[in-house]
Amino acid sequence: MRGLTYDTGALIAAEARAVGLWAPHDETLARDVRPVVPTPVLAQAWRGGPQHNLARLLKGCVVAAFAENAARDVGCLLAASKTADIVDAAVVGVGAAAR
């Protein structure tokens, strides 16, 4: 596994303490791989207060900033796929960049 990029569903599962998320997450960290969370994904999942399990997950992740060039790339992905979900496109864009 070269890398792992989390979407909003993964962050929600982390907060819910879903074993199906935490076991693979722990295995990934044990392989010295830090999962990536694009900032739009974090924005979609974060609700402000206390989200202890999500905060714990994020400590083991790299939070990837959404800069202008990434925004342009995501816009191109949306045009090519004829879709409109910016967060999903950010996950694809960050995941592709990590390859």
C-alpha positions as CSV (number, residue, x, y, z in Angstrom):
1,M,0.0,0.0,0.0
2,R,1.6,3.3,-1.1
3,G,-0.8,5.6,0.7
4,L,-4.3,6.0,2.0
5,T,-6.6,9.0,1.7
6,Y,-9.6,9.2,3.9
7,D,-13.0,10.5,2.8
8,T,-15.7,12.0,5.1
9,G,-17.2,8.6,5.7
10,A,-14.0,7.4,7.2
11,L,-13.8,10.4,9.6
12,I,-17.4,9.8,10.6
13,A,-16.7,6.1,11.2
14,A,-13.7,7.1,13.4
15,E,-15.8,9.3,15.6
16,A,-18.3,6.5,15.9
17,R,-15.5,4.1,17.0
18,A,-16.2,1.7,14.1
19,V,-13.9,-1.3,14.4
20,G,-13.9,-1.5,10.6
21,L,-12.1,1.8,10.5
22,W,-9.8,1.6,13.5
23,A,-8.2,-1.8,12.9
24,P,-7.1,-0.9,9.3
25,H,-6.0,2.5,10.5
26,D,-3.8,1.0,13.2
27,E,-2.3,-1.4,10.8
28,T,-1.5,1.4,8.4
29,L,0.2,3.4,11.1
30,A,2.2,0.2,12.1
31,R,3.5,0.2,8.5
32,D,4.8,3.8,9.0
33,V,2.2,5.1,6.5
34,R,0.3,8.2,7.6
35,P,-3.2,8.5,6.0
36,V,-4.0,11.8,4.3
37,V,-7.1,13.8,5.0
38,P,-7.8,16.6,2.6
39,T,-9.0,19.8,4.3
40,P,-12.4,19.8,2.6
41,V,-13.0,16.4,4.0
42,L,-12.1,17.6,7.5
43,A,-14.4,20.6,7.1
44,Q,-17.3,18.3,6.1
45,A,-16.9,16.0,9.1
46,W,-15.9,18.5,11.9
47,R,-18.7,19.8,14.0
48,G,-16.8,21.8,16.6
49,G,-17.0,20.1,19.6
50,P,-15.8,17.5,21.4
51,Q,-15.0,14.9,18.8
52,H,-12.4,13.0,20.7
53,N,-12.2,9.9,18.5
54,L,-11.9,12.0,15.3
55,A,-9.2,14.2,17.0
56,R,-7.3,11.0,17.9
57,L,-7.5,9.8,14.3
58,L,-6.2,13.1,13.0
59,K,-3.1,12.8,15.2
60,G,-2.0,9.9,13.0
61,C,-2.8,11.6,9.7
62,V,-1.4,14.2,7.4
63,V,-4.0,17.0,6.8
64,A,-3.5,18.1,3.3
65,A,-4.1,21.8,2.7
66,F,-6.4,22.8,-0.2
67,A,-4.4,25.4,-2.0
68,E,-5.2,27.3,-5.2
69,N,-3.5,24.7,-7.5
70,A,-5.4,21.9,-5.8
71,A,-8.6,23.8,-6.2
72,R,-8.0,24.2,-9.9
73,D,-7.1,20.5,-10.2
74,V,-10.4,19.6,-8.4
75,G,-12.3,21.9,-10.7
76,C,-10.8,20.1,-13.7
77,L,-11.8,16.7,-12.2
78,L,-15.3,17.9,-11.7
79,A,-15.5,19.1,-15.3
80,A,-14.1,15.8,-16.6
81,S,-16.4,13.7,-14.5
82,K,-19.5,15.9,-15.0
83,T,-20.1,15.9,-11.2
84,A,-20.3,18.6,-8.6
85,D,-19.1,17.1,-5.3
86,I,-16.0,19.1,-4.4
87,V,-15.2,17.0,-1.4
88,D,-15.2,13.7,-3.3
89,A,-13.1,15.3,-6.1
90,A,-10.6,16.5,-3.4
91,V,-10.2,12.9,-2.2
92,V,-9.5,11.7,-5.7
93,G,-7.1,14.6,-6.4
94,V,-5.1,14.1,-3.2
95,G,-5.1,10.3,-3.7
96,A,-3.8,10.7,-7.2
97,A,-1.1,13.1,-6.2
98,A,0.1,10.7,-3.6
99,R,0.9,8.1,-6.2
